[in-house]
């Protein structure tokens, strides 16, 4: 595997970036802490903001984070280097996912390429060997550039009628070009893993892939305060057998990574930066010489990020602690790995790197969900720790 450095996983303009995150501090504290990274230095601000959700609820979150005092924990490079170490040693502070009380929501089928792949999974019934022939046949039979369609438009609804008449309609087409987006719960609050953690694949899955995405940090008022990178791990065979198995396909121990930090919107970093971002994905095998590189261009998303936020929350649904929203991916790896026509699936030990210059990189390794550490640090554990420190 190619060497990864601490500098390469941080935003390209680190000196200007305002980063919000969480770390586990060992020693006397022995618990999770909220940190801010300013000009490359890490500060523990937990006494002023016990949770990330508290920070994002502020109307002046970015300005407040710029001046709030905190305990200096050193340069962020050292924190990242510790997480990248081949055999991590006990550290004073260990990076966690940068969210806490927020619900973890995700949008699917927001790119034309991912729409086609979901339809292929459905028609393949979870059997990867069928995908190659189905992909070619479906592209020929559709006769339309789905990336040019605006979901819910008159043109999209006309195509929907035509596809129904030809027996090609799919539940994935419904959310891909119809009025309503696909929105699902990816995981429970506190369940996401962070930078450097081992992610989990359900033992029943033999056809799976990472999903590199940008994740919005949204407060209870539906205001987008910042963004992070995310891996919405996908089990193609399980979801392909039935969309009603989405919960098993998406929500497992270690199946969600967010990080390395939430970057707050301020100055030149805005929602338009996200709209125009190019998200890179690299998969490197540890037991073979496999390497796969791909790109997702956010400019090709079929629904604007703010439209997706509005479909998640509003008069119809509230999130009093806010939510993290995966925006979807256009990347569905089809490169053969183990056999001709078999497409891609993970091997245990794969290193997955998701990156974009403004947010840095999210690096994780793949293992089985039942082999990694079980999830034990939920909301009750968080508040017990805060209470012990006199912060709740």
HELIX and SHEET records of a PDB file:
HELIX    1   1 UNK A    7  UNK A    9  5                                   3    
HELIX    2   2 UNK A   52  UNK A   56  1                                   5    
HELIX    3   3 UNK A   61  UNK A   67  1                                   7    
HELIX    4   4 UNK A   76  UNK A   84  1                                   9    
HELIX    5   5 UNK A  112  UNK A  124  1                                  13    
HELIX    6   6 UNK A  128  UNK A  130  5                                   3    
HELIX    7   7 UNK A  131  UNK A  142  1                                  12    
HELIX    8   8 UNK A  146  UNK A  148  5                                   3    
HELIX    9   9 UNK A  154  UNK A  165  1                                  12    
HELIX   10  10 UNK A  171  UNK A  177  1                                   7    
HELIX   11  11 UNK A  236  UNK A  241  1                                   6    
HELIX   12  12 UNK A  243  UNK A  245  5                                   3    
HELIX   13  13 UNK A  246  UNK A  250  1                                   5    
HELIX   14  14 UNK A  271  UNK A  275  1                                   5    
HELIX   15  15 UNK A  298  UNK A  300  5                                   3    
HELIX   16  16 UNK A  305  UNK A  312  1                                   8    
HELIX   17  17 UNK A  379  UNK A  388  1                                  10    
SHEET    1   A 5 UNK A  71  UNK A  75  0                                        
SHEET    2   A 5 UNK A  41  UNK A  44 -1                                        
SHEET    3   A 5 UNK A  31  UNK A  38 -1                                        
SHEET    4   A 5 UNK A  18  UNK A  25 -1                                        
SHEET    5   A 5 UNK A  93  UNK A  96 -1                                        
SHEET    1   B10 UNK A  71  UNK A  75  0                                        
SHEET    2   B10 UNK A  41  UNK A  44 -1                                        
SHEET    3   B10 UNK A  31  UNK A  38 -1                                        
SHEET    4   B10 UNK A  18  UNK A  25 -1                                        
SHEET    5   B10 UNK A 256  UNK A 264 -1                                        
SHEET    6   B10 UNK A 224  UNK A 232 -1                                        
SHEET    7   B10 UNK A 212  UNK A 218 -1                                        
SHEET    8   B10 UNK A 323  UNK A 326 -1                                        
SHEET    9   B10 UNK A 103  UNK A 108  1                                        
SHEET   10   B10 UNK A 182  UNK A 187 -1                                        
SHEET    1   C 5 UNK A 198  UNK A 201  0                                        
SHEET    2   C 5 UNK A 360  UNK A 368  1                                        
SHEET    3   C 5 UNK A 351  UNK A 356 -1                                        
SHEET    4   C 5 UNK A 278  UNK A 284 -1                                        
SHEET    5   C 5 UNK A 291  UNK A 297 -1                                        
SHEET    1   D 2 UNK A 208  UNK A 209  0                                        
SHEET    2   D 2 UNK A 234  UNK A 235 -1                                        
END                                                                             
